[in-house]
Amino acid sequence: MKPEYKLISDMIETNSRVLDVGCDDGTLMEFLKQNKNVDIRGIEISKEKVQTCISKGLTVIEGNAEFDLKQFPNKSFDYVVLGQTLQAFVNPELVINELLRVGKKAIVTIPNFGHWKVRLNLMIKGTMPVTKTLPNEWYNTPNIHMCTIKDFFKFSETIDFKIFKSLALINKNVSNINNSNLFTKNLFSELGIFLIEK
């Protein structure tokens, strides 16, 4: 299980309605169902992963968040979760706006391209970095928008959403991110976890 799942779970109130966007094989959905007693649904682009979720008894539909979130009514969920996939969308702005239309709040996690290992790898080797949170080579990565924690803060101001809570994951250590420590967290964090609202 990914270390951020517990952090995501801690941000979600018990008995909430939750939508997991890009739910993969349903591991987070199962975890939330067992630990938070939530009413959870999922949307996933991979037909095989949708079948895996359904075989686990999870309610998941096949779809692409960039096009298919429009089928959900406004504020139909308390929380919408988007885990480590924002950077893979052609239009992240549209996706964030849809998350915050469909859900009262959204939880977004991003691999931090500003991490010092990523910067060092690019500077010394001169090649696109491969790390634990960025495991693919440049030619087979799903990531098309390289985003840092600092970028995400700026993004919130540009498209006007509020970051209600922000956490940095460094190894398995968790800490809060704020404007006064943003430079440091952007340099040392592998993952950013954000609770956002309109």
Beta strands, then each sheet from edge to edge (+ up, - down):
strand 1: 17-21
strand 2: 39-44
strand 3: 60-62
strand 4: 77-83
strand 5: 103-111
strand 6: 162-170
strand 7: 173-176
strand 8: 191-197
sheet 1: 3+ 2+ 1+ 4+ 5+ 8- 6+ 7-
end
